[in-house]
Amino acid sequence: MLDEPNANLDAEGEQALSRAIAALKERGVCVVVIGHRPGTLSQVDRVVALREGRVEAFGPRADVLEALKRRTLRSVAGGRA
């Protein structure tokens, strides 16, 4: 489990982290990453999005990010989008 693993990394550190995660995934290791930055999500297969301690969305990364984007647009448009 990696909690905000790239919080204090420079570009070189981010690349090393990315390589390490990729190597673990290639070996079939389940890697749980907790993060707020979009870059943190670049290598994940599935996303669990939490809001106020509850699961708001879960599934493949692209599906969850799209669903969250739609919800944000609806919220900004006052529920009309």
C-alpha positions in Angstrom: 0.0 0.0 0.0 1.4 3.3 -1.1 -0.1 6.4 0.6 0.6 9.5 -1.6 3.9 8.0 -2.8 4.8 10.9 -5.0 4.0 13.7 -2.6 7.6 14.8 -2.2 9.3 13.4 -5.3 11.0 15.3 -8.1 10.7 14.2 -11.7 13.5 11.6 -11.3 11.8 10.2 -8.2 8.5 10.0 -10.0 10.1 8.1 -12.8 11.7 5.7 -10.4 8.4 5.2 -8.6 6.6 4.6 -11.9 9.2 1.9 -12.8 8.9 0.2 -9.4 5.1 0.1 -9.7 5.3 -1.3 -13.2 7.7 -4.0 -12.1 5.4 -5.0 -9.3 2.4 -5.2 -11.6 4.4 -7.3 -14.1 5.0 -9.8 -11.3 1.3 -9.9 -10.5 1.5 -8.0 -7.3 -1.6 -6.1 -6.2 -0.5 -2.5 -5.5 -2.9 -0.2 -3.7 -2.1 3.5 -4.3 -3.8 6.3 -2.3 -3.5 9.7 -4.0 -5.0 13.0 -5.0 -2.8 13.9 -7.9 -4.0 12.8 -11.4 -0.5 11.6 -12.2 -0.8 9.1 -9.4 -3.6 7.4 -11.3 -1.7 6.9 -14.5 -0.7 3.3 -13.8 -3.7 2.0 -11.9 -6.2 -0.4 -13.3 -9.1 0.4 -11.0 -10.1 3.5 -9.0 -12.2 3.8 -5.8 -13.3 7.4 -5.4 -14.4 8.4 -1.9 -16.5 11.4 -0.8 -17.0 12.1 2.8 -15.9 8.5 3.7 -18.3 6.8 1.3 -17.6 5.1 -2.0 -18.7 7.5 -4.8 -17.5 5.4 -7.7 -15.5 2.2 -8.3 -14.3 0.5 -11.5 -11.9 0.8 -14.4 -9.8 4.0 -14.2 -11.2 5.5 -17.4 -14.8 4.8 -16.5 -14.5 6.3 -13.0 -12.7 9.4 -14.2 -15.3 10.0 -16.8 -18.1 9.5 -14.3 -16.5 12.0 -11.9 -16.0 14.5 -14.7 -19.7 14.3 -15.6 -20.7 14.8 -12.0 -18.4 17.8 -11.6 -19.9 19.3 -14.8 -23.4 18.7 -13.5 -22.5 20.3 -10.2 -20.9 23.4 -11.8 -24.0 23.7 -14.1 -26.3 23.5 -11.1 -27.6 20.0 -12.0 -28.4 20.8 -15.6 -25.5 19.2 -17.4 
